[in-house]
Amino acid sequence: MAPVLCRCSTCSKKQCKYNDQLVSGCLISRQTRLKHEKQAQAAHASSSESDDAPMPSASVQPSSSNPDPINLNEVLAPVFQLCNILVAWLSLAQGVSRKTANVVLKVLRLIQITTLRLVLAAFLSAGVPASISTSLDIPQDIRTVYLNGELEPEIIRIISCPKCFKPYLLVNGVAPAVCSYKRSVRAKACGTALWKQRHTRTGTKRVPALLYSTQSFESWLCFMLSRAPIEDCLRDSFAKYQNRPPLHQMHDVHDSPAWYSLRGFLRSPYHLVFALYIDWFNPFSNKIAGKKVSCGAIILYCLNLPLEIRFLPENTFIVGMIPGPHEPDVWTISHILESLKNAIIAFDLPGKVLPTYYFPNGVDVASRIIPLIADLLASRKTAGYLSHSANAFCSFCELLISDIENLNYTEWVARTGANVRMQAEEWKNCPTISGKKEIAKRNGVRWTPLHDLEYWNPVQYVILGFMHNSLEGVLEHQLRILWGIGRTKAAIQKLEEDADDETYSESEISESSDELDDLRQETIDYQTLNLTEDLDLMEVDEEESEDTPTPTPAPYMDDSDSDSDTEYIPANIQGAFDFTSEQLEQIQTCIQNILLPTWVERPPGNLGEAQHGKLKAHELLILFTDIFPLIIPELWWNEDNTDKKMLTCFCNLIASTNIIASYSMSNAKADSYMHYFVEYRSLIQELHPQFQSLPNHHYAMHNGDILKFWGPLAVLSEFPGERMNGAFGKIKTNSKRGDMELTMLRQSIRRGRLDALLGDRSFTDPVLEEMTLLLKPENVYAFKTPPQVLSEVEMAKLRKKGAIIEMGHYSFLLQYLRSMGNEYQSAYSTVPHPRGTAILPTTAEQPSQFKFQGKTYSKEISHEGNSHIQFYIPGTTNPETGVIEHIWELPLQGLLHTFLFVRQHKALPASLESKTPYYFAPCSLLMSKIVDAAPSSSIFILEPHHIITHLTVYKRPKGTYKGVARDTLAICWALNRGRR
């Protein structure tokens, strides 16, 4: 849609190029201009009927020799904008209610009126011509602020069946009275009423029973591409990755064969590839009347964007919220996906012409959905596969459920996208439910709207999310079922039960019977209603009351329903493994006392007790890869044959988990993953014959191929979506179906647009820019922002503020700088220095901590958990470990540099190290080792870029390992996860 020229009171203050001429006004979409016109009309009506205290509209008329009068409203326009942004931030980011926000707006309006009166009086008394308009650009309703600030999204509301979600569009203002959806041409119609009675202030009116709320994709694309930083990132990404072959070491999807395979589509910075994320969450964060309530979120991530900003809420497209209280089934989810499919198809090649920041007259924009990211249930419903209980249960191969213990994956027959699409079409075209059931049972495939995307590969483009599969699937099974830490009857049933989406209800059986009879007349009488007078009721109030706050979203979603495990009823399985009480106490002690950096959440120290609650996915990851490696070997490193096998099984599990959770990937790593995971499965079959393998174990054996095609799965995980689910659940709503989904959708998009406004740093007014730094101090584009160059005056001030560097430390620092090629001279040298010689300052700021790549590093005396690090020895790629003892910040050559004084960990003599488990396989797989607890004499001067990762550290007393009669530290560097 071509942009149009708007010359409203706001836009007329700007200039743009229109028909090759510079004119006053702004090029915007037709819909935005219509909003501006309505806003201007409302402002005019408000000013003529305002009940505010009267404000003088006085001015000194200039004589022929006097200058034009000063328009104070124009002078103070930035102040009005400051007020609007502040109140929007209070409402969306700090969670104040709409009523409170409106009160703040009115108070600010009174303050501005009073200020203008005083300023006007001062000008007039001084004989300076000035004028004030009676209307101010401070709205009295927060919703007007959203509209004026372009924070209001374009929401499309679709009449939908409350039971099956079939959408109904208005045709000439009318729609049917009941739902006509049939699961097959011979099945009975849904017949659910599409309308209900709503009591309003003006009486009872007929309104839609359910409205599905979705965001306009075209409107969102216009918003995204109107942002200069986003367009810069898209153009930089295109220039960097255009036609570049896959890398041996992959750090992002851009380095992968998957991205390279899309080069036929990626012919422009504006050809956008999206990942589709679908998941369900509890909007109430608890259970109501013993039943779980679910809403669904559909989200698109733009994979063209750099990883640093890809998953920020302001850069994600929230498609819509699937109404609760129950999830759609495998049949009705297609109705939800249909509108998304249509929106995406509309932007397939050659795309549509949309305005952007650099091309206001428009450029061709195209988009495609490629990978699907979801948990197992959501991915199967969305991609059209049967559940994990089906006979043909796997979406990647043709292995049957009866052969799930088969580990010889090289003999499995892989599915192909073409064959799956053919099977889906066969299911779709079948005229009977019984026939569809037979086809699905045979092939394990159903049709969904994604199959209408001709380019979409239903095998390669389904991502196996490692959060649900590897962490909440494999690791939780190992902890609760195989190890018995929380092994309960309910847990066993939950992990091994069959999914219920393959069962058929009595009504469906009846339908199949009716089909066979083929005697029933299948007709629906459509009753039409005139909807013109009721269309306004389709826009419901998005909040329960004006007092309802919208709290700040939590950083993580609480995926447990309570702090205690309500399913905890110990299950006694004959012959099953259990830790002894002494061993479990040792594990709990380790969890409670291990040194962790502040950014790592400590798992519950009462693990194994009912009160420890259900572990979150990130807690499982930390527990297995960063804590258990420092305690489990103590329990099983002995001559007992079973303990040896248990230890080997554990080490293979951890080695495979560290690879699947890594942020870097190669074909060799993917092959290693398969080797370790097959070894793990082989051993659990031998050690735990009481328990059968679960589908998650089989699915995880396809990760090798997925890793080779997509690269590291950590950058395509479910974690960003789960965090957004947590944010949705924290939004206060009226708890009414249809209404609360609209509220969550609208408020989340508003918050994202506010974050974009503040984070893009696009204001030219220095006062507005300063305000954005206060409201959103973090710079999301720091990854592409060069360091600030300091002036001589600024460097002198910093040196003056600093403390004296101890002489011995000063010598270490000087030696390091010289080794890096910097010809600095000592300030303590007695030899005169020639003019222009670089002198190393003797003072430096000496903070207790600093931040690097979002993580805090501290001196040992300040926070021991933040001080133990793994690092590269300067000038090499050799890793070492040590502890930070001092931090210095000092200006050198116009830049502020940070230096670390690190004492290397003292290695054990080889004769003693060989008495620890990490010296040998399989514990050598655990990214851990034992070092002497005594300080070493080896010192390194580092800069932040030398840091690899924090360590987890467990202090061990002498005698922990036989023959090691000294205090030691067990250290693990798995927190790196392949980032560096």
ZAMARGU-4260 file (C-alpha; in steps of 0.2 Angstrom, whole numbers, plus 5000, padded with zeros to 4 digits):
<rodrens>
0) 5000/5000/5000 | 5008/5016/4994 | 5010/5030/5008 | 5000/5046/5008 | 5004/5063/5013
5) 4997/5069/5030 | 4997/5087/5035 | 4989/5087/5052 | 4995/5098/5066 | 5009/5086/5071
10) 5014/5080/5054 | 5015/5098/5046 | 5029/5102/5058 | 5040/5089/5048 | 5046/5089/5030
15) 5047/5075/5017 | 5050/5073/4999 | 5034/5071/4989 | 5033/5070/4970 | 5052/5075/4970
20) 5048/5091/4980 | 5052/5095/4998 | 5035/5099/5007 | 5029/5101/5024 | 5020/5085/5030
25) 5024/5066/5033 | 5022/5051/5022 | 5012/5038/5031 | 4999/5024/5028 | 4981/5028/5024
30) 4976/5020/5040 | 4988/5031/5050 | 4982/5047/5042 | 4964/5042/5046 | 4969/5040/5064
35) 4977/5057/5064 | 4961/5065/5056 | 4950/5057/5070 | 4962/5063/5083 | 4962/5081/5076
40) 4943/5081/5077 | 4943/5074/5094 | 4955/5087/5100 | 4945/5101/5092 | 4929/5095/5101
45) 4939/5093/5117 | 4946/5110/5117 | 4929/5118/5113 | 4920/5109/5127 | 4935/5107/5140
50) 4930/5109/5158 | 4948/5113/5163 | 4952/5129/5172 | 4951/5143/5159 | 4968/5148/5152
55) 4971/5165/5144 | 4973/5166/5126 | 4983/5182/5127 | 4996/5189/5115 | 5004/5205/5112
60) 5000/5210/5094 | 5017/5214/5085 | 5019/5231/5077 | 5027/5232/5061 | 5044/5234/5070
65) 5041/5219/5082 | 5045/5201/5078 | 5032/5188/5076 | 5025/5183/5093 | 5033/5167/5101
70) 5021/5152/5101 | 5024/5144/5118 | 5015/5129/5113 | 5028/5125/5099 | 5042/5129/5111
75) 5036/5117/5124 | 5031/5103/5112 | 5045/5092/5118 | 5039/5094/5136 | 5022/5088/5130
80) 5030/5073/5122 | 5041/5070/5138 | 5025/5069/5148 | 5016/5057/5136 | 5031/5045/5135
85) 5033/5045/5154 | 5015/5041/5157 | 5016/5027/5143 | 5031/5020/5152 | 5022/5020/5169
90) 5007/5011/5162 | 5016/4998/5151 | 5033/4995/5159 | 5029/4999/5178 | 5011/4992/5178
95) 5001/5007/5184 | 4983/5005/5181 | 4973/5015/5167 | 4965/5025/5180 | 4981/5030/5189
100) 4989/5034/5172 | 4974/5045/5167 | 4976/5054/5184 | 4994/5057/5181 | 4990/5064/5163
105) 4978/5076/5171 | 4990/5082/5184 | 5003/5085/5171 | 4991/5095/5161 | 4987/5106/5176
110) 5006/5108/5179 | 5009/5113/5161 | 4994/5125/5161 | 5001/5134/5177 | 5019/5134/5169
115) 5013/5142/5153 | 5003/5155/5162 | 5019/5160/5172 | 5030/5160/5157 | 5017/5170/5147
120) 5016/5183/5161 | 5035/5185/5161 | 5035/5187/5143 | 5021/5200/5142 | 5029/5210/5157
125) 5045/5211/5148 | 5036/5217/5132 | 5040/5201/5122 | 5026/5196/5110 | 5020/5178/5115
130) 5005/5168/5112 | 4997/5152/5119 | 4984/5141/5112 | 4970/5135/5123 | 4973/5117/5118
135) 4988/5107/5124 | 4995/5091/5117 | 4993/5082/5133 | 4979/5069/5132 | 4968/5065/5146
140) 4966/5047/5142 | 4981/5035/5141 | 4973/5026/5126 | 4975/5043/5117 | 4994/5043/5122
145) 4995/5025/5114 | 4987/5031/5098 | 4997/5048/5096 | 5013/5039/5100 | 5010/5025/5087
150) 5010/5012/5101 | 4993/5006/5096 | 4994/4991/5085 | 4981/4986/5072 | 4971/4972/5079
155) 4960/4961/5068 | 4945/4953/5077 | 4937/4938/5069 | 4921/4930/5073 | 4925/4912/5078
160) 4916/4897/5084 | 4918/4895/5103 | 4920/4876/5101 | 4930/4873/5085 | 4937/4891/5081
165) 4931/4891/5063 | 4932/4909/5057 | 4917/4919/5050 | 4920/4935/5040 | 4906/4948/5039
170) 4898/4948/5021 | 4888/4964/5019 | 4887/4966/5038 | 4880/4949/5041 | 4886/4932/5047
175) 4878/4915/5051 | 4870/4911/5068 | 4877/4894/5071 | 4894/4886/5066 | 4893/4875/5050
180) 4910/4867/5052 | 4910/4848/5048 | 4925/4837/5050 | 4921/4828/5034 | 4908/4831/5021
185) 4897/4817/5028 | 4899/4822/5047 | 4887/4832/5057 | 4889/4851/5058 | 4896/4859/5074
190) 4880/4869/5076 | 4888/4880/5090 | 4879/4896/5092 | 4890/4911/5086 | 4881/4924/5095
195) 4876/4928/5113 | 4867/4941/5123 | 4878/4955/5132 | 4871/4967/5145 | 4876/4985/5142
200) 4872/5002/5149 | 4860/5004/5134 | 4852/4987/5136 | 4854/4970/5130 | 4863/4967/5113
205) 4868/4953/5102 | 4887/4951/5101 | 4898/4937/5094 | 4901/4923/5106 | 4920/4923/5103
210) 4931/4935/5094 | 4949/4928/5089 | 4961/4943/5090 | 4976/4943/5078 | 4988/4957/5073
215) 4989/4964/5056 | 5005/4957/5048 | 5007/4971/5035 | 5004/4984/5048 | 5018/4976/5059
220) 5030/4975/5044 | 5027/4994/5041 | 5031/4997/5059 | 5047/4987/5059 | 5054/4993/5043
225) 5051/5011/5048 | 5064/5009/5062 | 5082/5015/5056 | 5091/5003/5067 | 5081/4988/5061
230) 5083/4992/5043 | 5102/4995/5046 | 5103/4977/5054 | 5094/4969/5040 | 5105/4977/5027
235) 5121/4973/5036 | 5115/4955/5039 | 5111/4953/5020 | 5128/4960/5015 | 5137/4948/5027
240) 5128/4932/5023 | 5122/4934/5005 | 5127/4918/4996 | 5140/4914/5009 | 5143/4895/5011
245) 5140/4886/5027 | 5154/4888/5040 | 5163/4873/5048 | 5160/4881/5065 | 5142/4887/5066
250) 5137/4900/5079 | 5120/4905/5072 | 5107/4899/5059 | 5115/4911/5047 | 5131/4900/5047
255) 5121/4884/5043 | 5116/4874/5028 | 5098/4878/5031 | 5101/4896/5028 | 5112/4893/5013
260) 5098/4883/5006 | 5086/4898/5006 | 5098/4909/4995 | 5085/4907/4981 | 5073/4917/4992
265) 5085/4928/5001 | 5089/4940/4986 | 5086/4956/4996 | 5088/4963/5013 | 5069/4964/5013
270) 5066/4946/5010 | 5062/4940/5027 | 5063/4923/5035 | 5052/4920/5050 | 5052/4906/5063
275) 5035/4901/5070 | 5033/4898/5088 | 5017/4891/5096 | 5014/4886/5114 | 5001/4886/5127
280) 5002/4893/5144 | 4991/4896/5160 | 4985/4914/5160 | 4981/4913/5178 | 4998/4905/5183
285) 4988/4893/5194 | 4974/4880/5194 | 4956/4885/5195 | 4944/4872/5201 | 4957/4859/5199
290) 4958/4861/5180 | 4972/4868/5170 | 4967/4884/5159 | 4977/4886/5143 | 4979/4901/5131
295) 4990/4899/5116 | 5003/4911/5109 | 5008/4912/5091 | 5024/4921/5088 | 5035/4925/5073
300) 5054/4928/5075 | 5063/4937/5061 | 5079/4926/5058 | 5087/4939/5047 | 5090/4950/5063
305) 5106/4948/5073 | 5105/4936/5087 | 5108/4950/5100 | 5091/4958/5096 | 5081/4944/5087
310) 5071/4939/5102 | 5067/4955/5110 | 5049/4958/5112 | 5049/4974/5102 | 5056/4964/5087
315) 5044/4949/5087 | 5028/4948/5079 | 5014/4942/5090 | 5002/4934/5078 | 4988/4931/5090
320) 4982/4923/5106 | 4972/4907/5105 | 4957/4908/5116 | 4956/4896/5131 | 4951/4888/5142
325) 4956/4873/5132 | 4969/4870/5119 | 4962/4867/5101 | 4963/4849/5096 | 4972/4842/5081
330) 4957/4846/5070 | 4952/4863/5075 | 4970/4871/5076 | 4969/4872/5057 | 4956/4886/5059
335) 4968/4896/5070 | 4982/4893/5057 | 4972/4898/5042 | 4973/4917/5045 | 4991/4916/5048
340) 4994/4906/5032 | 4984/4918/5022 | 4994/4933/5029 | 5011/4924/5025 | 5006/4919/5007
345) 5001/4937/5003 | 5019/4941/5006 | 5027/4927/4996 | 5038/4932/4981 | 5037/4944/4973
350) 5030/4952/4989 | 5022/4968/4992 | 5028/4986/4991 | 5030/4994/5009 | 5037/5010/5015
355) 5053/5009/5025 | 5064/5021/5034 | 5076/5023/5020 | 5063/5020/5006 | 5048/5030/5011
360) 5041/5028/4993 | 5041/5009/4996 | 5052/4993/4992 | 5047/4975/4988 | 5045/4966/5005
365) 5043/4947/5005 | 5042/4934/5019 | 5041/4916/5022 | 5039/4905/5037 | 5053/4892/5038
370) 5056/4883/5055 | 5043/4878/5067 | 5048/4879/5085 | 5037/4871/5098 | 5035/4858/5111
375) 5031/4840/5105 | 5012/4842/5107 | 5011/4859/5099 | 5023/4855/5085 | 5013/4839/5081
380) 4996/4848/5080 | 5004/4862/5070 | 5014/4852/5058 | 5000/4838/5056 | 5009/4823/5065
385) 5000/4811/5077 | 5005/4811/5095 | 5019/4801/5103 | 5007/4787/5107 | 5003/4783/5089
390) 5010/4768/5080 | 5019/4779/5067 | 5024/4791/5081 | 5040/4800/5074 | 5040/4815/5063
395) 5057/4812/5056 | 5057/4793/5052 | 5046/4779/5049 | 5051/4769/5065 | 5035/4761/5073
400) 5032/4763/5092 | 5034/4745/5095 | 5052/4746/5089 | 5057/4761/5100 | 5071/4752/5109
405) 5080/4751/5092 | 5097/4761/5093 | 5103/4757/5075 | 5098/4774/5068 | 5108/4771/5052
410) 5095/4758/5047 | 5080/4769/5050 | 5070/4775/5035 | 5069/4794/5035 | 5053/4803/5031
415) 5054/4815/5016 | 5044/4832/5014 | 5037/4827/4998 | 5030/4810/5004 | 5023/4818/5020
420) 5014/4832/5010 | 5006/4818/4999 | 5000/4809/5014 | 4993/4825/5021 | 4983/4828/5005
425) 4977/4811/5005 | 4970/4814/5023 | 4963/4831/5018 | 4953/4824/5003 | 4946/4809/5012
430) 4927/4812/5013 | 4924/4802/5030 | 4931/4803/5047 | 4933/4785/5048 | 4943/4786/5032
435) 4954/4800/5039 | 4957/4790/5055 | 4963/4775/5045 | 4975/4786/5034 | 4982/4795/5050
440) 4984/4778/5059 | 4994/4771/5044 | 5005/4786/5040 | 5005/4796/5056 | 5001/4812/5046
445) 4986/4824/5045 | 4984/4840/5034 | 4986/4857/5042 | 4987/4874/5033 | 5006/4874/5033
450) 5005/4861/5020 | 4998/4875/5008 | 5014/4884/5009 | 5022/4876/4994 | 5040/4879/5000
455) 5037/4872/5017 | 5046/4856/5021 | 5036/4847/5035 | 5051/4836/5040 | 5066/4847/5038
460) 5058/4863/5045 | 5051/4856/5061 | 5064/4860/5075 | 5065/4848/5089 | 5066/4860/5104
465) 5079/4855/5116 | 5071/4863/5130 | 5056/4852/5130 | 5065/4837/5123 | 5082/4836/5131
470) 5079/4846/5147 | 5061/4843/5152 | 5061/4826/5143 | 5077/4817/5144 | 5085/4825/5160
475) 5069/4825/5170 | 5066/4807/5166 | 5084/4803/5172 | 5081/4813/5188 | 5064/4808/5193
480) 5061/4791/5185 | 5078/4782/5183 | 5087/4790/5198 | 5071/4791/5209 | 5073/4809/5215
485) 5055/4813/5214 | 5050/4796/5207 | 5031/4796/5210 | 5016/4787/5203 | 5010/4803/5195
490) 5027/4807/5187 | 5028/4790/5180 | 5011/4791/5173 | 5014/4808/5166 | 5030/4804/5157
495) 5024/4787/5150 | 5005/4790/5147 | 4998/4791/5130 | 4992/4807/5123 | 4973/4809/5122
500) 4973/4818/5105 | 4971/4801/5096 | 4956/4795/5105 | 4939/4798/5097 | 4924/4804/5107
505) 4907/4796/5107 | 4901/4809/5095 | 4914/4806/5083 | 4910/4787/5083 | 4892/4792/5080
510) 4897/4803/5066 | 4907/4788/5058 | 4892/4777/5060 | 4881/4790/5052 | 4893/4791/5037
515) 4892/4773/5034 | 4873/4774/5034 | 4874/4789/5022 | 4856/4792/5025 | 4856/4808/5036
520) 4851/4824/5028 | 4866/4836/5032 | 4859/4854/5031 | 4861/4869/5042 | 4849/4884/5041
525) 4858/4900/5041 | 4850/4914/5050 | 4857/4931/5046 | 4858/4946/5057 | 4861/4964/5054
530) 4877/4968/5063 | 4879/4986/5058 | 4873/4993/5075 | 4883/4980/5085 | 4900/4982/5077
535) 4906/4994/5091 | 4903/4980/5103 | 4917/4969/5095 | 4930/4981/5102 | 4928/4976/5120
540) 4936/4985/5135 | 4954/4978/5137 | 4954/4979/5156 | 4943/4973/5169 | 4942/4990/5177
545) 4952/5006/5177 | 4961/5001/5194 | 4968/4985/5186 | 4987/4986/5185 | 4998/4978/5172
550) 5013/4972/5182 | 5031/4971/5175 | 5034/4955/5167 | 5045/4942/5176 | 5061/4937/5168
555) 5057/4919/5168 | 5040/4910/5167 | 5036/4900/5182 | 5033/4883/5174 | 5028/4875/5190
560) 5011/4878/5198 | 5017/4879/5216 | 5033/4879/5226 | 5030/4861/5231 | 5028/4846/5221
565) 5009/4841/5223 | 5012/4825/5214 | 5025/4819/5226 | 5019/4801/5231 | 5034/4790/5231
570) 5032/4775/5220 | 5041/4759/5225 | 5047/4750/5209 | 5055/4733/5212 | 5073/4733/5207
575) 5073/4752/5203 | 5088/4762/5207 | 5088/4774/5222 | 5101/4785/5230 | 5105/4781/5248
580) 5100/4794/5261 | 5119/4798/5263 | 5121/4800/5245 | 5106/4811/5243 | 5112/4822/5258
585) 5129/4824/5249 | 5120/4830/5233 | 5110/4842/5243 | 5125/4849/5252 | 5134/4852/5235
590) 5119/4861/5228 | 5118/4872/5244 | 5137/4876/5245 | 5143/4876/5227 | 5150/4893/5221
595) 5139/4900/5207 | 5139/4917/5198 | 5125/4929/5202 | 5117/4926/5184 | 5114/4908/5188
600) 5099/4903/5198 | 5103/4890/5211 | 5092/4874/5210 | 5083/4870/5226 | 5094/4863/5240
605) 5081/4851/5246 | 5081/4841/5230 | 5072/4825/5233 | 5060/4831/5246 | 5042/4834/5242
610) 5044/4853/5245 | 5058/4855/5232 | 5044/4858/5218 | 5045/4854/5200 | 5061/4860/5192
615) 5061/4872/5178 | 5070/4868/5162 | 5085/4880/5165 | 5087/4873/5183 | 5088/4855/5176
620) 5101/4861/5164 | 5112/4869/5178 | 5109/4855/5189 | 5115/4842/5177 | 5129/4851/5167
625) 5136/4862/5181 | 5133/4855/5198 | 5131/4836/5196 | 5148/4834/5188 | 5156/4840/5204
630) 5148/4828/5215 | 5142/4813/5206 | 5159/4806/5202 | 5163/4806/5221 | 5148/4794/5223
635) 5152/4782/5209 | 5171/4782/5206 | 5176/4766/5214 | 5179/4748/5209 | 5160/4742/5210
640) 5155/4737/5192 | 5138/4744/5193 | 5144/4760/5200 | 5156/4761/5185 | 5142/4759/5173
645) 5131/4771/5182 | 5145/4784/5181 | 5149/4780/5162 | 5130/4782/5159 | 5130/4799/5168
650) 5145/4805/5159 | 5138/4801/5142 | 5122/4810/5146 | 5131/4826/5151 | 5142/4825/5136
655) 5127/4824/5124 | 5118/4838/5134 | 5133/4850/5134 | 5133/4848/5115 | 5114/4850/5112
660) 5114/4866/5123 | 5129/4873/5115 | 5129/4890/5106 | 5142/4883/5093 | 5141/4868/5082
665) 5150/4858/5069 | 5147/4841/5060 | 5160/4834/5071 | 5151/4840/5087 | 5135/4833/5080
670) 5143/4816/5077 | 5150/4816/5095 | 5132/4820/5101 | 5126/4805/5093 | 5140/4794/5099
675) 5137/4799/5117 | 5118/4799/5117 | 5118/4781/5109 | 5130/4775/5123 | 5119/4783/5136
680) 5103/4775/5129 | 5112/4758/5128 | 5117/4759/5146 | 5100/4764/5153 | 5092/4750/5144
685) 5105/4739/5153 | 5104/4748/5170 | 5086/4752/5171 | 5076/4737/5163 | 5061/4741/5173
690) 5058/4757/5163 | 5055/4757/5144 | 5062/4771/5133 | 5051/4786/5130 | 5047/4794/5113
695) 5058/4809/5119 | 5073/4797/5119 | 5070/4792/5101 | 5067/4810/5095 | 5083/4815/5103
700) 5092/4803/5092 | 5087/4814/5077 | 5096/4829/5084 | 5112/4824/5075 | 5104/4828/5058
705) 5095/4843/5065 | 5111/4850/5072 | 5120/4848/5055 | 5107/4856/5045 | 5101/4871/5057
710) 5117/4873/5067 | 5116/4876/5086 | 5099/4873/5093 | 5102/4885/5108 | 5099/4899/5096
715) 5082/4891/5090 | 5076/4886/5107 | 5059/4888/5116 | 5067/4899/5130 | 5062/4916/5122
720) 5045/4910/5119 | 5043/4904/5137 | 5049/4920/5144 | 5035/4929/5133 | 5022/4917/5139
725) 5027/4922/5157 | 5025/4940/5152 | 5008/4936/5145 | 5003/4928/5161 | 5007/4942/5172
730) 4996/4954/5162 | 4980/4958/5172 | 4964/4955/5163 | 4945/4953/5166 | 4947/4934/5164
735) 4933/4933/5151 | 4936/4922/5136 | 4940/4932/5121 | 4942/4948/5131 | 4958/4943/5141
740) 4966/4936/5125 | 4964/4953/5117 | 4971/4962/5132 | 4986/4951/5133 | 4989/4954/5114
745) 4986/4972/5114 | 4996/4976/5130 | 5011/4966/5125 | 5012/4974/5108 | 5010/4991/5116
750) 5025/4987/5128 | 5035/4981/5113 | 5032/4997/5103 | 5037/5007/5118 | 5053/4997/5120
755) 5056/5001/5102 | 5053/5019/5104 | 5065/5020/5119 | 5078/5008/5113 | 5080/5014/5095
760) 5087/5031/5102 | 5080/5040/5087 | 5075/5056/5096 | 5085/5071/5089 | 5080/5082/5104
765) 5094/5080/5118 | 5081/5081/5132 | 5070/5067/5124 | 5086/5057/5121 | 5091/5059/5140
770) 5074/5054/5145 | 5076/5038/5135 | 5092/5034/5144 | 5084/5036/5160 | 5069/5025/5156
775) 5079/5012/5146 | 5097/5013/5151 | 5103/4997/5142 | 5109/4999/5124 | 5102/4985/5114
780) 5113/4990/5100 | 5129/4990/5110 | 5135/4975/5100 | 5137/4986/5085 | 5141/5003/5094
785) 5160/5008/5094 | 5167/5012/5110 | 5166/5030/5116 | 5182/5041/5112 | 5188/5051/5127
790) 5194/5069/5126 | 5211/5074/5134 | 5200/5083/5148 | 5190/5067/5151 | 5205/5056/5152
795) 5213/5069/5164 | 5198/5069/5175 | 5197/5050/5176 | 5216/5049/5180 | 5213/5061/5194
800) 5199/5051/5201 | 5208/5035/5201 | 5218/5027/5216 | 5236/5023/5215 | 5240/5006/5208
805) 5252/4996/5219 | 5270/4996/5213 | 5271/4977/5210 | 5254/4977/5201 | 5259/4992/5191
810) 5275/4982/5185 | 5264/4967/5179 | 5252/4979/5170 | 5266/4988/5161 | 5274/4971/5156
815) 5258/4965/5149 | 5255/4981/5138 | 5272/4979/5131 | 5270/4961/5127 | 5254/4966/5117
820) 5265/4978/5107 | 5261/4994/5116 | 5277/5004/5119 | 5272/5012/5136 | 5285/5018/5148
825) 5285/5018/5167 | 5280/5034/5176 | 5293/5029/5189 | 5308/5028/5177 | 5322/5040/5181
830) 5327/5042/5163 | 5319/5057/5155 | 5306/5053/5142 | 5306/5061/5125 | 5291/5072/5120
835) 5276/5061/5114 | 5281/5046/5124 | 5267/5035/5130 | 5267/5035/5149 | 5257/5022/5159
840) 5246/5031/5172 | 5250/5027/5190 | 5231/5028/5195 | 5216/5019/5190 | 5198/5017/5195
845) 5197/5000/5205 | 5179/4994/5205 | 5174/4979/5215 | 5165/4972/5199 | 5162/4976/5181
850) 5150/4969/5167 | 5155/4961/5151 | 5142/4954/5139 | 5128/4955/5151 | 5137/4946/5165
855) 5145/4953/5181 | 5163/4949/5186 | 5169/4953/5203 | 5185/4953/5214 | 5186/4938/5225
860) 5184/4948/5241 | 5168/4955/5234 | 5159/4940/5227 | 5168/4924/5226 | 5156/4916/5214
865) 5158/4930/5201 | 5177/4929/5203 | 5182/4911/5197 | 5184/4911/5178 | 5190/4902/5163
870) 5201/4912/5151 | 5212/4912/5136 | 5230/4915/5140 | 5234/4932/5131 | 5241/4930/5114
875) 5236/4911/5113 | 5221/4901/5111 | 5226/4890/5127 | 5212/4890/5140 | 5217/4892/5159
880) 5207/4895/5175 | 5210/4907/5189 | 5202/4919/5201 | 5200/4938/5199 | 5209/4948/5213
885) 5210/4965/5206 | 5200/4976/5193 | 5207/4992/5186 | 5199/5004/5174 | 5210/5017/5166
890) 5210/5028/5150 | 5223/5024/5137 | 5225/5032/5120 | 5207/5039/5121 | 5198/5024/5126
895) 5193/5017/5144 | 5201/5000/5146 | 5197/4987/5159 | 5211/4976/5166 | 5210/4961/5177
900) 5223/4954/5189 | 5220/4936/5189 | 5229/4922/5200 | 5229/4906/5191 | 5222/4891/5199
905) 5236/4880/5206 | 5237/4863/5197 | 5239/4847/5206 | 5255/4837/5203 | 5252/4823/5191
910) 5254/4810/5204 | 5239/4817/5214 | 5229/4822/5199 | 5229/4804/5193 | 5220/4800/5209
915) 5205/4810/5204 | 5191/4804/5193 | 5192/4819/5180 | 5210/4813/5175 | 5202/4798/5166
920) 5188/4793/5155 | 5173/4794/5156 | 5174/4809/5168 | 5186/4818/5157 | 5170/4822/5147
925) 5162/4833/5161 | 5172/4849/5157 | 5178/4848/5175 | 5194/4846/5185 | 5202/4846/5202
930) 5214/4860/5207 | 5224/4864/5223 | 5214/4876/5235 | 5230/4884/5239 | 5234/4900/5229
935) 5247/4899/5215 | 5261/4911/5211 | 5256/4912/5193 | 5248/4929/5188 | 5240/4935/5172
940) 5234/4952/5167 | 5219/4950/5156 | 5206/4961/5147 | 5188/4956/5146 | 5189/4949/5129
945) 5201/4935/5136 | 5187/4929/5147 | 5179/4913/5142 | 5166/4910/5155 | 5162/4909/5174
950) 5166/4893/5183 | 5156/4883/5196 | 5167/4879/5210 | 5165/4866/5224 | 5177/4867/5239
955) 5182/4849/5244 | 5192/4845/5260 | 5207/4834/5260 | 5204/4816/5259 | 5189/4818/5248
960) 5198/4807/5235 | 5209/4793/5241 | 5228/4799/5242 | 5224/4817/5239 | 5229/4824/5257
965) 5225/4842/5254 | 5211/4854/5251 | 5205/4856/5233 | 5193/4864/5222 | 5182/4855/5210
970) 5179/4867/5195 | 5168/4866/5180 | 5167/4877/5165 | 5152/4870/5156 | 5143/4887/5158
975) 5152/4893/5143 | 5140/4882/5132 | 5151/4885/5117 | 5149/4904/5117 | 5168/4907/5116
</rodrens>
